[in-house]
Amino acid sequence: MSMKGITIKLSETTLRQLRRQARETGRSVAALVRERVEASPDRAKESVFAVTSELAGSLAGSRRAASNERRRFRRS
């Protein structure tokens, strides 16, 4: 399969994360980017729950339901 090259600009943070993942997995940054670009159409078919399920429980906070106790729009 013939491949063509492109140039993209990434933030320092994103590039640092990609380089770290490349070191950890023993793959190249280009291979990681290629994998993510090619996987995009499949991710679009997934539900929001499926895409975000790995984040469940990753945030700290109150177990109480959210509420707005300020009552900003009271009638006079």
PQR file of N, CA, C, O and H, with PARSE charges and radii, in Angstrom:
ATOM      1  N   MET A   1       0.846  -1.174   0.000 -0.4000 1.5000
ATOM      2  CA  MET A   1       0.000   0.000   0.000 -0.0000 2.0000
ATOM      3  C   MET A   1       0.896   1.243   0.000  0.5500 1.7000
ATOM      4  O   MET A   1       1.805   1.362   0.822 -0.5500 1.4000
ATOM      5  N   SER A   2       0.638   2.137  -0.901 -0.4000 1.5000
ATOM      6  CA  SER A   2       1.407   3.373  -1.012 -0.0000 2.0000
ATOM      7  C   SER A   2       0.885   4.396  -0.006  0.5500 1.7000
ATOM      8  O   SER A   2      -0.324   4.559   0.161 -0.5500 1.4000
ATOM      9  H   SER A   2      -0.101   2.040  -1.569  0.4000 1.0000
ATOM     10  N   MET A   3       1.808   5.080   0.659 -0.4000 1.5000
ATOM     11  CA  MET A   3       1.410   6.087   1.636 -0.0000 2.0000
ATOM     12  C   MET A   3       1.924   7.442   1.204  0.5500 1.7000
ATOM     13  O   MET A   3       3.008   7.564   0.635 -0.5500 1.4000
ATOM     14  H   MET A   3       2.790   4.948   0.524  0.4000 1.0000
ATOM     15  N   LYS A   4       1.128   8.457   1.484 -0.4000 1.5000
ATOM     16  CA  LYS A   4       1.492   9.845   1.214 -0.0000 2.0000
ATOM     17  C   LYS A   4       1.648  10.547   2.557  0.5500 1.7000
ATOM     18  O   LYS A   4       0.995  10.171   3.530 -0.5500 1.4000
ATOM     19  H   LYS A   4       0.247   8.358   1.947  0.4000 1.0000
ATOM     20  N   GLY A   5       2.491  11.544   2.619 -0.4000 1.5000
ATOM     21  CA  GLY A   5       2.728  12.266   3.862 -0.0000 2.0000
ATOM     22  C   GLY A   5       1.925  13.541   3.941  0.5500 1.7000
ATOM     23  O   GLY A   5       1.566  14.129   2.921 -0.5500 1.4000
ATOM     24  H   GLY A   5       3.022  11.849   1.828  0.4000 1.0000
ATOM     25  N   ILE A   6       1.642  13.970   5.166 -0.4000 1.5000
ATOM     26  CA  ILE A   6       1.014  15.260   5.423 -0.0000 2.0000
ATOM     27  C   ILE A   6       1.756  15.911   6.583  0.5500 1.7000
ATOM     28  O   ILE A   6       2.526  15.255   7.286 -0.5500 1.4000
ATOM     29  H   ILE A   6       1.933  13.492   5.995  0.4000 1.0000
ATOM     30  N   THR A   7       1.522  17.186   6.775 -0.4000 1.5000
ATOM     31  CA  THR A   7       2.112  17.901   7.894 -0.0000 2.0000
ATOM     32  C   THR A   7       0.982  18.438   8.757  0.5500 1.7000
ATOM     33  O   THR A   7       0.040  19.039   8.240 -0.5500 1.4000
ATOM     34  H   THR A   7       0.897  17.718   6.205  0.4000 1.0000
ATOM     35  N   ILE A   8       1.065  18.228  10.064 -0.4000 1.5000
ATOM     36  CA  ILE A   8       0.075  18.784  10.983 -0.0000 2.0000
ATOM     37  C   ILE A   8       0.804  19.537  12.088  0.5500 1.7000
ATOM     38  O   ILE A   8       1.963  19.254  12.391 -0.5500 1.4000
ATOM     39  H   ILE A   8       1.830  17.739  10.483  0.4000 1.0000
ATOM     40  N   LYS A   9       0.120  20.478  12.672 -0.4000 1.5000
ATOM     41  CA  LYS A   9       0.685  21.237  13.780 -0.0000 2.0000
ATOM     42  C   LYS A   9      -0.059  20.829  15.047  0.5500 1.7000
ATOM     43  O   LYS A   9      -1.289  20.814  15.074 -0.5500 1.4000
ATOM     44  H   LYS A   9      -0.822  20.708  12.426  0.4000 1.0000
ATOM     45  N   LEU A  10       0.689  20.501  16.088 -0.4000 1.5000
ATOM     46  CA  LEU A  10       0.127  20.069  17.361 -0.0000 2.0000
ATOM     47  C   LEU A  10       0.647  20.955  18.478  0.5500 1.7000
ATOM     48  O   LEU A  10       1.741  21.512  18.386 -0.5500 1.4000
ATOM     49  H   LEU A  10       1.689  20.514  16.066  0.4000 1.0000
ATOM     50  N   SER A  11      -0.141  21.079  19.529 -0.4000 1.5000
ATOM     51  CA  SER A  11       0.331  21.839  20.681 -0.0000 2.0000
ATOM     52  C   SER A  11       1.461  21.054  21.345  0.5500 1.7000
ATOM     53  O   SER A  11       1.587  19.846  21.145 -0.5500 1.4000
ATOM     54  H   SER A  11      -1.029  20.626  19.604  0.4000 1.0000
ATOM     55  N   GLU A  12       2.274  21.744  22.130 -0.4000 1.5000
ATOM     56  CA  GLU A  12       3.375  21.087  22.840 -0.0000 2.0000
ATOM     57  C   GLU A  12       2.842  19.983  23.750  0.5500 1.7000
ATOM     58  O   GLU A  12       3.435  18.910  23.856 -0.5500 1.4000
ATOM     59  H   GLU A  12       2.171  22.725  22.293  0.4000 1.0000
ATOM     60  N   THR A  13       1.724  20.259  24.400 -0.4000 1.5000
ATOM     61  CA  THR A  13       1.133  19.281  25.315 -0.0000 2.0000
ATOM     62  C   THR A  13       0.736  18.007  24.579  0.5500 1.7000
ATOM     63  O   THR A  13       1.038  16.902  25.030 -0.5500 1.4000
ATOM     64  H   THR A  13       1.242  21.131  24.314  0.4000 1.0000
ATOM     65  N   THR A  14       0.061  18.164  23.449 -0.4000 1.5000
ATOM     66  CA  THR A  14      -0.371  17.002  22.666 -0.0000 2.0000
ATOM     67  C   THR A  14       0.820  16.213  22.152  0.5500 1.7000
ATOM     68  O   THR A  14       0.826  14.983  22.207 -0.5500 1.4000
ATOM     69  H   THR A  14      -0.185  19.061  23.082  0.4000 1.0000
ATOM     70  N   LEU A  15       1.821  16.911  21.657 -0.4000 1.5000
ATOM     71  CA  LEU A  15       3.010  16.241  21.147 -0.0000 2.0000
ATOM     72  C   LEU A  15       3.746  15.500  22.273  0.5500 1.7000
ATOM     73  O   LEU A  15       4.232  14.387  22.072 -0.5500 1.4000
ATOM     74  H   LEU A  15       1.817  17.910  21.613  0.4000 1.0000
ATOM     75  N   ARG A  16       3.825  16.116  23.445 -0.4000 1.5000
ATOM     76  CA  ARG A  16       4.452  15.470  24.595 -0.0000 2.0000
ATOM     77  C   ARG A  16       3.712  14.184  24.969  0.5500 1.7000
ATOM     78  O   ARG A  16       4.339  13.165  25.259 -0.5500 1.4000
ATOM     79  H   ARG A  16       3.431  17.020  23.608  0.4000 1.0000
ATOM     80  N   GLN A  17       2.378  14.237  24.962 -0.4000 1.5000
ATOM     81  CA  GLN A  17       1.571  13.057  25.279 -0.0000 2.0000
ATOM     82  C   GLN A  17       1.794  11.951  24.244  0.5500 1.7000
ATOM     83  O   GLN A  17       1.936  10.780  24.597 -0.5500 1.4000
ATOM     84  H   GLN A  17       1.869  15.065  24.727  0.4000 1.0000
ATOM     85  N   LEU A  18       1.821  12.332  22.974 -0.4000 1.5000
ATOM     86  CA  LEU A  18       2.053  11.340  21.917 -0.0000 2.0000
ATOM     87  C   LEU A  18       3.426  10.697  22.052  0.5500 1.7000
ATOM     88  O   LEU A  18       3.564   9.484  21.895 -0.5500 1.4000
ATOM     89  H   LEU A  18       1.705  13.283  22.688  0.4000 1.0000
ATOM     90  N   ARG A  19       4.432  11.496  22.338 -0.4000 1.5000
ATOM     91  CA  ARG A  19       5.788  10.946  22.496 -0.0000 2.0000
ATOM     92  C   ARG A  19       5.868   9.998  23.695  0.5500 1.7000
ATOM     93  O   ARG A  19       6.527   8.960  23.640 -0.5500 1.4000
ATOM     94  H   ARG A  19       4.320  12.482  22.466  0.4000 1.0000
ATOM     95  N   ARG A  20       5.185  10.374  24.775 -0.4000 1.5000
ATOM     96  CA  ARG A  20       5.168   9.509  25.961 -0.0000 2.0000
ATOM     97  C   ARG A  20       4.479   8.183  25.647  0.5500 1.7000
ATOM     98  O   ARG A  20       4.977   7.120  26.014 -0.5500 1.4000
ATOM     99  H   ARG A  20       4.649  11.218  24.820  0.4000 1.0000
ATOM    100  N   GLN A  21       3.336   8.246  24.969 -0.4000 1.5000
ATOM    101  CA  GLN A  21       2.619   7.026  24.599 -0.0000 2.0000
ATOM    102  C   GLN A  21       3.440   6.176  23.632  0.5500 1.7000
ATOM    103  O   GLN A  21       3.420   4.947  23.705 -0.5500 1.4000
ATOM    104  H   GLN A  21       2.931   9.111  24.670  0.4000 1.0000
ATOM    105  N   ALA A  22       4.157   6.833  22.731 -0.4000 1.5000
ATOM    106  CA  ALA A  22       5.000   6.096  21.784 -0.0000 2.0000
ATOM    107  C   ALA A  22       6.098   5.336  22.526  0.5500 1.7000
ATOM    108  O   ALA A  22       6.365   4.173  22.225 -0.5500 1.4000
ATOM    109  H   ALA A  22       4.174   7.831  22.672  0.4000 1.0000
ATOM    110  N   ARG A  23       6.739   6.001  23.506 -0.4000 1.5000
ATOM    111  CA  ARG A  23       7.770   5.325  24.308 -0.0000 2.0000
ATOM    112  C   ARG A  23       7.188   4.149  25.079  0.5500 1.7000
ATOM    113  O   ARG A  23       7.771   3.065  25.111 -0.5500 1.4000
ATOM    114  H   ARG A  23       6.523   6.947  23.751  0.4000 1.0000
ATOM    115  N   GLU A  24       6.024   4.374  25.703 -0.4000 1.5000
ATOM    116  CA  GLU A  24       5.405   3.327  26.522 -0.0000 2.0000
ATOM    117  C   GLU A  24       4.977   2.112  25.710  0.5500 1.7000
ATOM    118  O   GLU A  24       5.046   0.982  26.195 -0.5500 1.4000
ATOM    119  H   GLU A  24       5.550   5.255  25.676  0.4000 1.0000
ATOM    120  N   THR A  25       4.538   2.339  24.482 -0.4000 1.5000
ATOM    121  CA  THR A  25       4.026   1.240  23.658 -0.0000 2.0000
ATOM    122  C   THR A  25       5.054   0.690  22.684  0.5500 1.7000
ATOM    123  O   THR A  25       4.828  -0.347  22.061 -0.5500 1.4000
ATOM    124  H   THR A  25       4.482   3.256  24.088  0.4000 1.0000
ATOM    125  N   GLY A  26       6.207   1.391  22.544 -0.4000 1.5000
ATOM    126  CA  GLY A  26       7.219   0.937  21.605 -0.0000 2.0000
ATOM    127  C   GLY A  26       6.835   1.171  20.153  0.5500 1.7000
ATOM    128  O   GLY A  26       7.338   0.501  19.251 -0.5500 1.4000
ATOM    129  H   GLY A  26       6.391   2.234  23.050  0.4000 1.0000
ATOM    130  N   ARG A  27       5.948   2.118  19.937 -0.4000 1.5000
ATOM    131  CA  ARG A  27       5.514   2.443  18.570 -0.0000 2.0000
ATOM    132  C   ARG A  27       5.956   3.851  18.232  0.5500 1.7000
ATOM    133  O   ARG A  27       6.367   4.603  19.116 -0.5500 1.4000
ATOM    134  H   ARG A  27       5.539   2.662  20.669  0.4000 1.0000
ATOM    135  N   SER A  28       5.878   4.211  16.979 -0.4000 1.5000
ATOM    136  CA  SER A  28       6.259   5.567  16.570 -0.0000 2.0000
ATOM    137  C   SER A  28       5.079   6.516  16.760  0.5500 1.7000
ATOM    138  O   SER A  28       3.924   6.095  16.825 -0.5500 1.4000
ATOM    139  H   SER A  28       5.544   3.600  16.261  0.4000 1.0000
ATOM    140  N   VAL A  29       5.398   7.805  16.848 -0.4000 1.5000
ATOM    141  CA  VAL A  29       4.359   8.826  16.939 -0.0000 2.0000
ATOM    142  C   VAL A  29       3.489   8.764  15.687  0.5500 1.7000
ATOM    143  O   VAL A  29       2.266   8.873  15.774 -0.5500 1.4000
ATOM    144  H   VAL A  29       6.336   8.147  16.796  0.4000 1.0000
ATOM    145  N   ALA A  30       4.113   8.589  14.527 -0.4000 1.5000
ATOM    146  CA  ALA A  30       3.366   8.508  13.267 -0.0000 2.0000
ATOM    147  C   ALA A  30       2.373   7.348  13.286  0.5500 1.7000
ATOM    148  O   ALA A  30       1.252   7.485  12.797 -0.5500 1.4000
ATOM    149  H   ALA A  30       5.107   8.501  14.456  0.4000 1.0000
ATOM    150  N   ALA A  31       2.775   6.210  13.847 -0.4000 1.5000
ATOM    151  CA  ALA A  31       1.881   5.056  13.913 -0.0000 2.0000
ATOM    152  C   ALA A  31       0.689   5.344  14.813  0.5500 1.7000
ATOM    153  O   ALA A  31      -0.432   4.944  14.499 -0.5500 1.4000
ATOM    154  H   ALA A  31       3.686   6.099  14.244  0.4000 1.0000
ATOM    155  N   LEU A  32       0.917   6.036  15.933 -0.4000 1.5000
ATOM    156  CA  LEU A  32      -0.181   6.392  16.831 -0.0000 2.0000
ATOM    157  C   LEU A  32      -1.160   7.350  16.164  0.5500 1.7000
ATOM    158  O   LEU A  32      -2.374   7.174  16.264 -0.5500 1.4000
ATOM    159  H   LEU A  32       1.828   6.361  16.188  0.4000 1.0000
ATOM    160  N   VAL A  33      -0.633   8.362  15.486 -0.4000 1.5000
ATOM    161  CA  VAL A  33      -1.484   9.334  14.797 -0.0000 2.0000
ATOM    162  C   VAL A  33      -2.277   8.635  13.687  0.5500 1.7000
ATOM    163  O   VAL A  33      -3.478   8.860  13.539 -0.5500 1.4000
ATOM    164  H   VAL A  33       0.354   8.505  15.405  0.4000 1.0000
ATOM    165  N   ARG A  34      -1.603   7.794  12.917 -0.4000 1.5000
ATOM    166  CA  ARG A  34      -2.261   7.062  11.829 -0.0000 2.0000
ATOM    167  C   ARG A  34      -3.402   6.201  12.370  0.5500 1.7000
ATOM    168  O   ARG A  34      -4.488   6.160  11.792 -0.5500 1.4000
ATOM    169  H   ARG A  34      -0.628   7.611  13.037  0.4000 1.0000
ATOM    170  N   GLU A  35      -3.144   5.521  13.473 -0.4000 1.5000
ATOM    171  CA  GLU A  35      -4.171   4.668  14.087 -0.0000 2.0000
ATOM    172  C   GLU A  35      -5.390   5.480  14.489  0.5500 1.7000
ATOM    173  O   GLU A  35      -6.525   5.055  14.273 -0.5500 1.4000
ATOM    174  H   GLU A  35      -2.261   5.554  13.942  0.4000 1.0000
ATOM    175  N   ARG A  36      -5.157   6.642  15.072 -0.4000 1.5000
ATOM    176  CA  ARG A  36      -6.281   7.474  15.520 -0.0000 2.0000
ATOM    177  C   ARG A  36      -7.053   8.070  14.349  0.5500 1.7000
ATOM    178  O   ARG A  36      -8.279   8.163  14.394 -0.5500 1.4000
ATOM    179  H   ARG A  36      -4.235   6.988  15.248  0.4000 1.0000
ATOM    180  N   VAL A  37      -6.349   8.467  13.318 -0.4000 1.5000
ATOM    181  CA  VAL A  37      -7.028   9.034  12.151 -0.0000 2.0000
ATOM    182  C   VAL A  37      -7.873   7.968  11.464  0.5500 1.7000
ATOM    183  O   VAL A  37      -9.009   8.231  11.069 -0.5500 1.4000
ATOM    184  H   VAL A  37      -5.352   8.392  13.281  0.4000 1.0000
ATOM    185  N   GLU A  38      -7.334   6.794  11.326 -0.4000 1.5000
ATOM    186  CA  GLU A  38      -8.060   5.716  10.659 -0.0000 2.0000
ATOM    187  C   GLU A  38      -9.211   5.195  11.510  0.5500 1.7000
ATOM    188  O   GLU A  38     -10.165   4.641  10.965 -0.5500 1.4000
ATOM    189  H   GLU A  38      -6.412   6.580  11.647  0.4000 1.0000
ATOM    190  N   ALA A  39      -9.151   5.354  12.825 -0.4000 1.5000
ATOM    191  CA  ALA A  39     -10.202   4.863  13.712 -0.0000 2.0000
ATOM    192  C   ALA A  39     -11.358   5.842  13.843  0.5500 1.7000
ATOM    193  O   ALA A  39     -12.409   5.465  14.361 -0.5500 1.4000
ATOM    194  H   ALA A  39      -8.375   5.804  13.268  0.4000 1.0000
ATOM    195  N   SER A  40     -11.209   7.068  13.402 -0.4000 1.5000
ATOM    196  CA  SER A  40     -12.231   8.092  13.594 -0.0000 2.0000
ATOM    197  C   SER A  40     -13.623   7.707  13.104  0.5500 1.7000
ATOM    198  O   SER A  40     -14.576   7.886  13.862 -0.5500 1.4000
ATOM    199  H   SER A  40     -10.356   7.375  12.981  0.4000 1.0000
ATOM    200  N   PRO A  41     -13.804   7.196  11.902 -0.5600 1.5000
ATOM    201  CA  PRO A  41     -15.159   6.874  11.454  0.2800 2.0000
ATOM    202  C   PRO A  41     -15.856   5.849  12.349  0.5500 1.7000
ATOM    203  O   PRO A  41     -17.066   5.941  12.551 -0.5500 1.4000
ATOM    204  N   ASP A  42     -15.138   4.899  12.875 -0.4000 1.5000
ATOM    205  CA  ASP A  42     -15.733   3.897  13.748 -0.0000 2.0000
ATOM    206  C   ASP A  42     -16.190   4.520  15.059  0.5500 1.7000
ATOM    207  O   ASP A  42     -17.241   4.146  15.581 -0.5500 1.4000
ATOM    208  H   ASP A  42     -14.154   4.824  12.711  0.4000 1.0000
ATOM    209  N   ARG A  43     -15.423   5.462  15.604 -0.4000 1.5000
ATOM    210  CA  ARG A  43     -15.785   6.110  16.861 -0.0000 2.0000
ATOM    211  C   ARG A  43     -17.064   6.925  16.686  0.5500 1.7000
ATOM    212  O   ARG A  43     -17.845   7.047  17.630 -0.5500 1.4000
ATOM    213  H   ARG A  43     -14.570   5.766  15.181  0.4000 1.0000
ATOM    214  N   ALA A  44     -17.292   7.482  15.502 -0.4000 1.5000
ATOM    215  CA  ALA A  44     -18.477   8.301  15.259 -0.0000 2.0000
ATOM    216  C   ALA A  44     -19.749   7.463  15.353  0.5500 1.7000
ATOM    217  O   ALA A  44     -20.819   8.002  15.637 -0.5500 1.4000
ATOM    218  H   ALA A  44     -16.657   7.383  14.736  0.4000 1.0000
ATOM    219  N   LYS A  45     -19.653   6.165  15.123 -0.4000 1.5000
ATOM    220  CA  LYS A  45     -20.822   5.286  15.166 -0.0000 2.0000
ATOM    221  C   LYS A  45     -21.158   4.859  16.593  0.5500 1.7000
ATOM    222  O   LYS A  45     -22.260   4.373  16.849 -0.5500 1.4000
ATOM    223  H   LYS A  45     -18.784   5.727  14.892  0.4000 1.0000
ATOM    224  N   GLU A  46     -20.226   5.036  17.516 -0.4000 1.5000
ATOM    225  CA  GLU A  46     -20.437   4.620  18.896 -0.0000 2.0000
ATOM    226  C   GLU A  46     -21.330   5.616  19.631  0.5500 1.7000
ATOM    227  O   GLU A  46     -21.394   6.792  19.273 -0.5500 1.4000
ATOM    228  H   GLU A  46     -19.331   5.431  17.308  0.4000 1.0000
ATOM    229  N   SER A  47     -22.006   5.136  20.645 -0.4000 1.5000
ATOM    230  CA  SER A  47     -22.834   6.016  21.457 -0.0000 2.0000
ATOM    231  C   SER A  47     -21.939   6.894  22.329  0.5500 1.7000
ATOM    232  O   SER A  47     -20.762   6.597  22.532 -0.5500 1.4000
ATOM    233  H   SER A  47     -21.955   4.181  20.935  0.4000 1.0000
ATOM    234  N   VAL A  48     -22.511   7.964  22.833 -0.4000 1.5000
ATOM    235  CA  VAL A  48     -21.771   8.849  23.732 -0.0000 2.0000
ATOM    236  C   VAL A  48     -21.332   8.061  24.967  0.5500 1.7000
ATOM    237  O   VAL A  48     -20.226   8.261  25.469 -0.5500 1.4000
ATOM    238  H   VAL A  48     -23.468   8.206  22.668  0.4000 1.0000
ATOM    239  N   PHE A  49     -22.191   7.171  25.456 -0.4000 1.5000
ATOM    240  CA  PHE A  49     -21.843   6.364  26.614 -0.0000 2.0000
ATOM    241  C   PHE A  49     -20.621   5.505  26.330  0.5500 1.7000
ATOM    242  O   PHE A  49     -19.717   5.423  27.161 -0.5500 1.4000
ATOM    243  H   PHE A  49     -23.090   7.009  25.048  0.4000 1.0000
ATOM    244  N   ALA A  50     -20.580   4.864  25.168 -0.4000 1.5000
ATOM    245  CA  ALA A  50     -19.455   3.989  24.833 -0.0000 2.0000
ATOM    246  C   ALA A  50     -18.155   4.776  24.737  0.5500 1.7000
ATOM    247  O   ALA A  50     -17.108   4.303  25.179 -0.5500 1.4000
ATOM    248  H   ALA A  50     -21.314   4.931  24.493  0.4000 1.0000
ATOM    249  N   VAL A  51     -18.216   5.965  24.167 -0.4000 1.5000
ATOM    250  CA  VAL A  51     -17.014   6.776  23.994 -0.0000 2.0000
ATOM    251  C   VAL A  51     -16.511   7.304  25.336  0.5500 1.7000
ATOM    252  O   VAL A  51     -15.301   7.392  25.547 -0.5500 1.4000
ATOM    253  H   VAL A  51     -19.067   6.349  23.808  0.4000 1.0000
ATOM    254  N   THR A  52     -17.424   7.658  26.248 -0.4000 1.5000
ATOM    255  CA  THR A  52     -17.023   8.285  27.505 -0.0000 2.0000
ATOM    256  C   THR A  52     -17.021   7.328  28.696  0.5500 1.7000
ATOM    257  O   THR A  52     -16.711   7.753  29.809 -0.5500 1.4000
ATOM    258  H   THR A  52     -18.406   7.587  26.076  0.4000 1.0000
ATOM    259  N   SER A  53     -17.349   6.080  28.505 -0.4000 1.5000
ATOM    260  CA  SER A  53     -17.464   5.155  29.641 -0.0000 2.0000
ATOM    261  C   SER A  53     -16.155   4.989  30.410  0.5500 1.7000
ATOM    262  O   SER A  53     -16.178   4.729  31.613 -0.5500 1.4000
ATOM    263  H   SER A  53     -17.601   5.735  27.601  0.4000 1.0000
ATOM    264  N   GLU A  54     -15.029   5.133  29.743 -0.4000 1.5000
ATOM    265  CA  GLU A  54     -13.751   5.003  30.446 -0.0000 2.0000
ATOM    266  C   GLU A  54     -13.515   6.151  31.421  0.5500 1.7000
ATOM    267  O   GLU A  54     -12.650   6.056  32.292 -0.5500 1.4000
ATOM    268  H   GLU A  54     -15.010   5.345  28.766  0.4000 1.0000
ATOM    269  N   LEU A  55     -14.271   7.228  31.282 -0.4000 1.5000
ATOM    270  CA  LEU A  55     -14.122   8.372  32.188 -0.0000 2.0000
ATOM    271  C   LEU A  55     -14.975   8.231  33.438  0.5500 1.7000
ATOM    272  O   LEU A  55     -14.780   8.973  34.401 -0.5500 1.4000
ATOM    273  H   LEU A  55     -14.974   7.305  30.575  0.4000 1.0000
ATOM    274  N   ALA A  56     -15.909   7.300  33.444 -0.4000 1.5000
ATOM    275  CA  ALA A  56     -16.823   7.140  34.581 -0.0000 2.0000
ATOM    276  C   ALA A  56     -16.025   6.907  35.865  0.5500 1.7000
ATOM    277  O   ALA A  56     -15.154   6.039  35.926 -0.5500 1.4000
ATOM    278  H   ALA A  56     -16.067   6.697  32.662  0.4000 1.0000
ATOM    279  N   GLY A  57     -16.338   7.690  36.868 -0.4000 1.5000
ATOM    280  CA  GLY A  57     -15.688   7.555  38.156 -0.0000 2.0000
ATOM    281  C   GLY A  57     -14.318   8.191  38.239  0.5500 1.7000
ATOM    282  O   GLY A  57     -13.627   8.041  39.247 -0.5500 1.4000
ATOM    283  H   GLY A  57     -17.045   8.395  36.817  0.4000 1.0000
ATOM    284  N   SER A  58     -13.909   8.902  37.195 -0.4000 1.5000
ATOM    285  CA  SER A  58     -12.574   9.482  37.210 -0.0000 2.0000
ATOM    286  C   SER A  58     -12.520  10.865  37.850  0.5500 1.7000
ATOM    287  O   SER A  58     -11.437  11.412  38.060 -0.5500 1.4000
ATOM    288  H   SER A  58     -14.470   9.024  36.376  0.4000 1.0000
ATOM    289  N   LEU A  59     -13.676  11.429  38.158 -0.4000 1.5000
ATOM    290  CA  LEU A  59     -13.714  12.757  38.756 -0.0000 2.0000
ATOM    291  C   LEU A  59     -14.170  12.679  40.202  0.5500 1.7000
ATOM    292  O   LEU A  59     -15.065  11.906  40.544 -0.5500 1.4000
ATOM    293  H   LEU A  59     -14.555  10.985  37.988  0.4000 1.0000
ATOM    294  N   ALA A  60     -13.554  13.475  41.032 -0.4000 1.5000
ATOM    295  CA  ALA A  60     -13.958  13.532  42.430 -0.0000 2.0000
ATOM    296  C   ALA A  60     -15.031  14.592  42.585  0.5500 1.7000
ATOM    297  O   ALA A  60     -15.041  15.582  41.853 -0.5500 1.4000
ATOM    298  H   ALA A  60     -12.828  14.103  40.754  0.4000 1.0000
ATOM    299  N   GLY A  61     -15.914  14.396  43.513 -0.4000 1.5000
ATOM    300  CA  GLY A  61     -16.937  15.404  43.749 -0.0000 2.0000
ATOM    301  C   GLY A  61     -17.995  14.884  44.692  0.5500 1.7000
ATOM    302  O   GLY A  61     -17.898  13.774  45.216 -0.5500 1.4000
ATOM    303  H   GLY A  61     -15.905  13.592  44.108  0.4000 1.0000
ATOM    304  N   SER A  62     -18.987  15.689  44.895 -0.4000 1.5000
ATOM    305  CA  SER A  62     -20.072  15.334  45.799 -0.0000 2.0000
ATOM    306  C   SER A  62     -20.951  14.257  45.181  0.5500 1.7000
ATOM    307  O   SER A  62     -21.128  14.215  43.964 -0.5500 1.4000
ATOM    308  H   SER A  62     -19.066  16.590  44.470  0.4000 1.0000
ATOM    309  N   ARG A  63     -21.496  13.396  46.010 -0.4000 1.5000
ATOM    310  CA  ARG A  63     -22.415  12.367  45.533 -0.0000 2.0000
ATOM    311  C   ARG A  63     -23.840  12.917  45.435  0.5500 1.7000
ATOM    312  O   ARG A  63     -24.722  12.267  44.872 -0.5500 1.4000
ATOM    313  H   ARG A  63     -21.353  13.430  47.000  0.4000 1.0000
ATOM    314  N   ARG A  64     -24.060  14.101  45.977 -0.4000 1.5000
ATOM    315  CA  ARG A  64     -25.398  14.698  45.922 -0.0000 2.0000
ATOM    316  C   ARG A  64     -25.700  15.179  44.512  0.5500 1.7000
ATOM    317  O   ARG A  64     -24.799  15.544  43.757 -0.5500 1.4000
ATOM    318  H   ARG A  64     -23.344  14.629  46.434  0.4000 1.0000
ATOM    319  N   ALA A  65     -26.968  15.173  44.176 -0.4000 1.5000
ATOM    320  CA  ALA A  65     -27.379  15.681  42.868 -0.0000 2.0000
ATOM    321  C   ALA A  65     -27.123  17.184  42.811  0.5500 1.7000
ATOM    322  O   ALA A  65     -27.158  17.863  43.837 -0.5500 1.4000
ATOM    323  H   ALA A  65     -27.700  14.877  44.790  0.4000 1.0000
ATOM    324  N   ALA A  66     -26.870  17.690  41.635 -0.4000 1.5000
ATOM    325  CA  ALA A  66     -26.628  19.117  41.463 -0.0000 2.0000
ATOM    326  C   ALA A  66     -27.918  19.889  41.733  0.5500 1.7000
ATOM    327  O   ALA A  66     -29.009  19.412  41.421 -0.5500 1.4000
ATOM    328  H   ALA A  66     -26.841  17.138  40.802  0.4000 1.0000
ATOM    329  N   SER A  67     -27.793  21.058  42.303 -0.4000 1.5000
ATOM    330  CA  SER A  67     -28.957  21.903  42.547 -0.0000 2.0000
ATOM    331  C   SER A  67     -28.517  23.355  42.509  0.5500 1.7000
ATOM    332  O   SER A  67     -27.352  23.682  42.738 -0.5500 1.4000
ATOM    333  H   SER A  67     -26.906  21.445  42.556  0.4000 1.0000
ATOM    334  N   ASN A  68     -29.464  24.203  42.218 -0.4000 1.5000
ATOM    335  CA  ASN A  68     -29.200  25.636  42.208 -0.0000 2.0000
ATOM    336  C   ASN A  68     -29.959  26.234  43.382  0.5500 1.7000
ATOM    337  O   ASN A  68     -31.155  26.506  43.287 -0.5500 1.4000
ATOM    338  H   ASN A  68     -30.410  23.938  42.032  0.4000 1.0000
ATOM    339  N   GLU A  69     -29.265  26.431  44.469 -0.4000 1.5000
ATOM    340  CA  GLU A  69     -29.911  26.925  45.682 -0.0000 2.0000
ATOM    341  C   GLU A  69     -29.963  28.451  45.736  0.5500 1.7000
ATOM    342  O   GLU A  69     -30.525  29.010  46.677 -0.5500 1.4000
ATOM    343  H   GLU A  69     -28.293  26.210  44.546  0.4000 1.0000
ATOM    344  N   ARG A  70     -29.397  29.124  44.759 -0.4000 1.5000
ATOM    345  CA  ARG A  70     -29.350  30.584  44.792 -0.0000 2.0000
ATOM    346  C   ARG A  70     -30.689  31.215  44.439  0.5500 1.7000
ATOM    347  O   ARG A  70     -30.966  32.335  44.866 -0.5500 1.4000
ATOM    348  H   ARG A  70     -28.941  28.670  43.993  0.4000 1.0000
ATOM    349  N   ARG A  71     -31.506  30.541  43.687 -0.4000 1.5000
ATOM    350  CA  ARG A  71     -32.816  31.055  43.287 -0.0000 2.0000
ATOM    351  C   ARG A  71     -32.688  32.457  42.686  0.5500 1.7000
ATOM    352  O   ARG A  71     -33.299  33.405  43.180 -0.5500 1.4000
ATOM    353  H   ARG A  71     -31.281  29.631  43.339  0.4000 1.0000
ATOM    354  N   ARG A  72     -31.923  32.581  41.661 -0.4000 1.5000
ATOM    355  CA  ARG A  72     -31.620  33.880  41.047 -0.0000 2.0000
ATOM    356  C   ARG A  72     -32.838  34.559  40.455  0.5500 1.7000
ATOM    357  O   ARG A  72     -32.883  35.787  40.384 -0.5500 1.4000
ATOM    358  H   ARG A  72     -31.426  31.811  41.260  0.4000 1.0000
ATOM    359  N   PHE A  73     -33.819  33.793  40.030 -0.4000 1.5000
ATOM    360  CA  PHE A  73     -34.934  34.390  39.299 -0.0000 2.0000
ATOM    361  C   PHE A  73     -36.232  34.358  40.108  0.5500 1.7000
ATOM    362  O   PHE A  73     -37.276  33.948  39.602 -0.5500 1.4000
ATOM    363  H   PHE A  73     -33.783  32.795  40.087  0.4000 1.0000
ATOM    364  N   ARG A  74     -36.159  34.787  41.346 -0.4000 1.5000
ATOM    365  CA  ARG A  74     -37.357  34.844  42.181 -0.0000 2.0000
ATOM    366  C   ARG A  74     -38.286  35.933  41.687  0.5500 1.7000
ATOM    367  O   ARG A  74     -37.856  36.970  41.181 -0.5500 1.4000
ATOM    368  H   ARG A  74     -35.311  35.121  41.758  0.4000 1.0000
ATOM    369  N   ARG A  75     -39.562  35.671  41.848 -0.4000 1.5000
ATOM    370  CA  ARG A  75     -40.554  36.712  41.517 -0.0000 2.0000
ATOM    371  C   ARG A  75     -40.744  37.614  42.725  0.5500 1.7000
ATOM    372  O   ARG A  75     -40.742  37.148  43.865 -0.5500 1.4000
ATOM    373  H   ARG A  75     -39.912  34.829  42.259  0.4000 1.0000
ATOM    374  N   SER A  76     -40.908  38.896  42.473 -0.4000 1.5000
ATOM    375  CA  SER A  76     -41.065  39.854  43.580 -0.0000 2.0000
ATOM    376  C   SER A  76     -42.520  40.005  43.948  0.5500 1.7000
ATOM    377  O   SER A  76     -42.852  40.767  44.856 -0.5500 1.4000
ATOM    378  H   SER A  76     -40.909  39.274  41.548  0.4000 1.0000
TER
END
